[in-house]
Amino acid sequence: MLNVKEVTEQLRAEGITDSEQVVIRWILDGKIKARRTKHLNLEYSITPVDLASFILEKKIENKTKQFGVDFLNWEKTFRDNQKLKEEIEQLKTTIRIEQAKNRSLKRMLKAEYELTDTPPLTLTSILGLEPGADSDSIKKEYKKLLKALHPDRGGDERLFKVFYDHYDKVRDSAKS
C-alpha cells in the first residue's frame, strides 16, 4: 500500500503531477481508487495496481491530446486507414487503365488519319474552284470572298484581314 506522498512522487516521476493536493482531489473525485486509513499520519492508502491503472489512463489521455488519436479505438482507426489505402490503390489502378485506353485511342486515331487519303488543302479547294483554275478566276473568287467578309457588310474584321493578306500574296505571285 502506498500513501499520498509516495503516489505523488511516482506521478511526478511519470510527469503527470507535482502536487499532493491534485492527487487528493483525484482521490476524492474517484479517479484514483484509495481507502481511508485509521492512522493519523496516513489519510489514504492506494494499491500499486490502482496507481498503475491510473497512470496508464493518464498517459493514454495525454497521448490522445498530443496526437489527436483515440488510443482506445486505435484498431478501428488502423482498419479505416487500411481501407483508405486499398481504395487509393484501386483508384490508381483505374487511372492507369484509363490512361492506357486514352493512349490506345490516340494511336488508333493517328493510324486512321494516316490511312485516309484526303487531299491537302490548296488555294483552289478552299475557294471551291477546280484544281487547274487560272489566276484570274482565283482573284475573282477572292474578291467575292473579301466583299462578303468586309466589316462594312457585316463581316468579321479579323477574317477579312487574314484573307486580304492572302489575296495580296496571290496577286503579287501572279505579277511575278
C-alpha positions as a Markdown table, in Angstrom:
| # | Residue | x | y | z |
|---|---|---|---|---|
| 1 | Met | 0.0 | 0.0 | 0.0 |
| 2 | Leu | 1.2 | 3.5 | -0.9 |
| 3 | Asn | 0.4 | 6.8 | 0.8 |
| 4 | Val | -0.4 | 10.1 | -0.9 |
| 5 | Lys | 3.2 | 11.3 | -0.7 |
| 6 | Glu | 4.6 | 8.1 | -2.4 |
| 7 | Val | 1.9 | 8.3 | -5.0 |
| 8 | Thr | 2.7 | 11.9 | -5.7 |
| 9 | Glu | 6.4 | 11.0 | -6.1 |
| 10 | Gln | 5.6 | 8.3 | -8.6 |
| 11 | Leu | 3.2 | 10.6 | -10.5 |
| 12 | Arg | 5.9 | 13.2 | -10.6 |
| 13 | Ala | 8.4 | 10.7 | -12.0 |
| 14 | Glu | 5.9 | 9.9 | -14.7 |
| 15 | Gly | 5.4 | 13.6 | -15.5 |
| 16 | Ile | 1.7 | 13.6 | -14.5 |
| 17 | Thr | 1.6 | 15.9 | -11.5 |
| 18 | Asp | 3.7 | 17.6 | -8.8 |
| 19 | Ser | 1.1 | 18.4 | -6.3 |
| 20 | Glu | -0.3 | 16.4 | -3.4 |
| 21 | Gln | -3.5 | 18.5 | -3.5 |
| 22 | Val | -4.1 | 17.4 | -7.0 |
| 23 | Val | -3.6 | 13.7 | -6.0 |
| 24 | Ile | -6.1 | 14.2 | -3.1 |
| 25 | Arg | -8.6 | 15.8 | -5.4 |
| 26 | Trp | -8.3 | 12.9 | -7.8 |
| 27 | Ile | -8.9 | 10.5 | -4.9 |
| 28 | Leu | -11.9 | 12.5 | -3.8 |
| 29 | Asp | -13.3 | 12.6 | -7.4 |
| 30 | Gly | -12.8 | 8.8 | -7.6 |
| 31 | Lys | -10.2 | 8.9 | -10.3 |
| 32 | Ile | -7.7 | 7.1 | -8.1 |
| 33 | Lys | -9.0 | 4.3 | -6.0 |
| 34 | Ala | -8.0 | 4.7 | -2.4 |
| 35 | Arg | -9.0 | 3.7 | 1.1 |
| 36 | Arg | -9.2 | 5.9 | 4.2 |
| 37 | Thr | -6.8 | 4.7 | 6.8 |
| 38 | Lys | -7.1 | 4.8 | 10.6 |
| 39 | His | -3.6 | 6.2 | 11.1 |
| 40 | Leu | -3.4 | 9.9 | 11.7 |
| 41 | Asn | -0.3 | 10.4 | 9.6 |
| 42 | Leu | -1.7 | 8.5 | 6.6 |
| 43 | Glu | -5.0 | 9.8 | 5.2 |
| 44 | Tyr | -5.3 | 7.4 | 2.3 |
| 45 | Ser | -3.7 | 4.2 | 1.1 |
| 46 | Ile | -3.5 | 3.3 | -2.6 |
| 47 | Thr | -2.6 | -0.1 | -4.0 |
| 48 | Pro | 0.1 | -0.2 | -6.6 |
| 49 | Val | -2.2 | -1.9 | -9.1 |
| 50 | Asp | -4.7 | 1.0 | -8.8 |
| 51 | Leu | -1.9 | 3.5 | -9.2 |
| 52 | Ala | -0.6 | 1.7 | -12.3 |
| 53 | Ser | -4.1 | 1.7 | -13.8 |
| 54 | Phe | -4.4 | 5.4 | -13.2 |
| 55 | Ile | -1.0 | 6.2 | -14.7 |
| 56 | Leu | -1.9 | 4.2 | -17.8 |
| 57 | Glu | -5.2 | 6.1 | -18.2 |
| 58 | Lys | -3.4 | 9.5 | -17.8 |
| 59 | Lys | -0.8 | 8.5 | -20.3 |
| 60 | Ile | -3.4 | 7.5 | -22.9 |
| 61 | Glu | -5.3 | 10.7 | -22.2 |
| 62 | Asn | -2.1 | 12.8 | -22.7 |
| 63 | Lys | -1.2 | 10.9 | -25.9 |
| 64 | Thr | -4.8 | 11.4 | -27.2 |
| 65 | Lys | -4.5 | 15.1 | -26.6 |
| 66 | Gln | -1.0 | 15.3 | -28.1 |
| 67 | Phe | -1.6 | 13.3 | -31.3 |
| 68 | Gly | -5.3 | 13.5 | -31.7 |
| 69 | Val | -5.6 | 9.8 | -31.9 |
| 70 | Asp | -8.1 | 7.8 | -29.8 |
| 71 | Phe | -5.8 | 5.1 | -28.5 |
| 72 | Leu | -8.7 | 3.2 | -27.1 |
| 73 | Asn | -10.1 | 2.8 | -30.6 |
| 74 | Trp | -6.8 | 2.6 | -32.5 |
| 75 | Glu | -7.7 | -0.7 | -34.1 |
| 76 | Lys | -10.7 | 0.8 | -35.8 |
| 77 | Thr | -8.6 | 3.8 | -36.9 |
| 78 | Phe | -6.0 | 1.4 | -38.2 |
| 79 | Arg | -8.6 | -0.7 | -40.2 |
| 80 | Asp | -10.1 | 2.5 | -41.6 |
| 81 | Asn | -6.6 | 3.7 | -42.7 |
| 82 | Gln | -6.0 | 0.3 | -44.4 |
| 83 | Lys | -9.3 | 0.6 | -46.2 |
| 84 | Leu | -8.4 | 4.0 | -47.4 |
| 85 | Lys | -5.0 | 2.8 | -48.6 |
| 86 | Glu | -6.7 | 0.0 | -50.6 |
| 87 | Glu | -9.2 | 2.5 | -52.1 |
| 88 | Ile | -6.3 | 4.7 | -53.2 |
| 89 | Glu | -4.6 | 1.8 | -54.8 |
| 90 | Gln | -7.8 | 0.9 | -56.7 |
| 91 | Leu | -8.1 | 4.4 | -57.9 |
| 92 | Lys | -4.5 | 4.5 | -59.0 |
| 93 | Thr | -5.1 | 1.3 | -61.0 |
| 94 | Thr | -8.3 | 2.7 | -62.5 |
| 95 | Ile | -6.3 | 5.8 | -63.6 |
| 96 | Arg | -3.6 | 3.7 | -65.1 |
| 97 | Ile | -6.2 | 1.7 | -67.1 |
| 98 | Glu | -7.9 | 4.9 | -68.3 |
| 99 | Gln | -4.6 | 6.4 | -69.4 |
| 100 | Ala | -3.7 | 3.2 | -71.3 |
| 101 | Lys | -7.1 | 3.4 | -73.0 |
| 102 | Asn | -6.5 | 7.0 | -73.9 |
| 103 | Arg | -3.1 | 6.3 | -75.4 |
| 104 | Ser | -4.6 | 3.4 | -77.4 |
| 105 | Leu | -7.3 | 5.6 | -78.8 |
| 106 | Lys | -4.8 | 8.2 | -79.8 |
| 107 | Arg | -2.7 | 5.6 | -81.6 |
| 108 | Met | -5.8 | 4.3 | -83.3 |
| 109 | Leu | -6.9 | 7.7 | -84.5 |
| 110 | Lys | -3.4 | 8.5 | -85.7 |
| 111 | Ala | -3.3 | 5.3 | -87.7 |
| 112 | Glu | -6.7 | 6.0 | -89.1 |
| 113 | Tyr | -5.7 | 9.5 | -90.2 |
| 114 | Glu | -2.6 | 8.1 | -91.9 |
| 115 | Leu | -4.8 | 5.6 | -93.8 |
| 116 | Thr | -7.2 | 8.1 | -95.2 |
| 117 | Asp | -6.2 | 9.8 | -98.4 |
| 118 | Thr | -7.6 | 13.3 | -98.0 |
| 119 | Pro | -6.0 | 15.7 | -100.4 |
| 120 | Pro | -4.1 | 18.6 | -98.9 |
| 121 | Leu | -5.8 | 22.0 | -98.7 |
| 122 | Thr | -5.0 | 24.2 | -101.7 |
| 123 | Leu | -6.0 | 27.7 | -102.6 |
| 124 | Thr | -8.4 | 26.4 | -105.2 |
| 125 | Ser | -10.0 | 23.8 | -102.9 |
| 126 | Ile | -10.6 | 26.5 | -100.2 |
| 127 | Leu | -12.2 | 28.8 | -102.8 |
| 128 | Gly | -14.3 | 25.9 | -104.3 |
| 129 | Leu | -12.6 | 26.1 | -107.7 |
| 130 | Glu | -11.4 | 23.3 | -109.9 |
| 131 | Pro | -7.7 | 22.2 | -109.3 |
| 132 | Gly | -6.4 | 23.7 | -112.5 |
| 133 | Ala | -8.1 | 27.2 | -112.2 |
| 134 | Asp | -6.2 | 30.1 | -113.6 |
| 135 | Ser | -5.0 | 33.1 | -111.6 |
| 136 | Asp | -7.8 | 35.4 | -112.8 |
| 137 | Ser | -10.6 | 33.1 | -111.6 |
| 138 | Ile | -8.7 | 32.8 | -108.2 |
| 139 | Lys | -8.5 | 36.6 | -107.9 |
| 140 | Lys | -12.2 | 36.9 | -108.8 |
| 141 | Glu | -13.2 | 34.4 | -106.1 |
| 142 | Tyr | -11.0 | 36.1 | -103.6 |
| 143 | Lys | -12.7 | 39.4 | -104.3 |
| 144 | Lys | -16.1 | 37.8 | -103.8 |
| 145 | Leu | -15.0 | 36.4 | -100.5 |
| 146 | Leu | -13.5 | 39.7 | -99.4 |
| 147 | Lys | -16.7 | 41.5 | -100.2 |
| 148 | Ala | -18.7 | 39.0 | -98.0 |
| 149 | Leu | -16.2 | 39.3 | -95.2 |
| 150 | His | -15.9 | 43.1 | -95.3 |
| 151 | Pro | -16.8 | 44.7 | -91.9 |
| 152 | Asp | -19.0 | 47.3 | -93.6 |
| 153 | Arg | -21.1 | 44.5 | -95.0 |
| 154 | Gly | -21.4 | 42.8 | -91.6 |
| 155 | Gly | -18.4 | 40.5 | -91.9 |
| 156 | Asp | -15.7 | 39.8 | -89.4 |
| 157 | Glu | -12.8 | 42.2 | -89.4 |
| 158 | Arg | -10.1 | 39.7 | -88.4 |
| 159 | Leu | -11.1 | 37.2 | -91.1 |
| 160 | Phe | -11.2 | 40.0 | -93.6 |
| 161 | Lys | -7.6 | 41.0 | -92.7 |
| 162 | Val | -6.4 | 37.4 | -92.9 |
| 163 | Phe | -8.0 | 36.8 | -96.3 |
| 164 | Tyr | -6.9 | 40.2 | -97.6 |
| 165 | Asp | -3.3 | 39.3 | -96.7 |
| 166 | His | -3.6 | 36.1 | -98.6 |
| 167 | Tyr | -5.2 | 37.9 | -101.6 |
| 168 | Asp | -2.1 | 40.3 | -101.7 |
| 169 | Lys | 0.2 | 37.3 | -101.8 |
| 170 | Val | -1.8 | 35.7 | -104.6 |
| 171 | Arg | -1.9 | 39.0 | -106.5 |
| 172 | Asp | 1.9 | 39.5 | -106.0 |
| 173 | Ser | 2.7 | 36.0 | -107.1 |
| 174 | Ala | 0.5 | 36.5 | -110.3 |
| 175 | Lys | 2.6 | 39.6 | -111.2 |
| 176 | Ser | 5.8 | 37.7 | -110.9 |
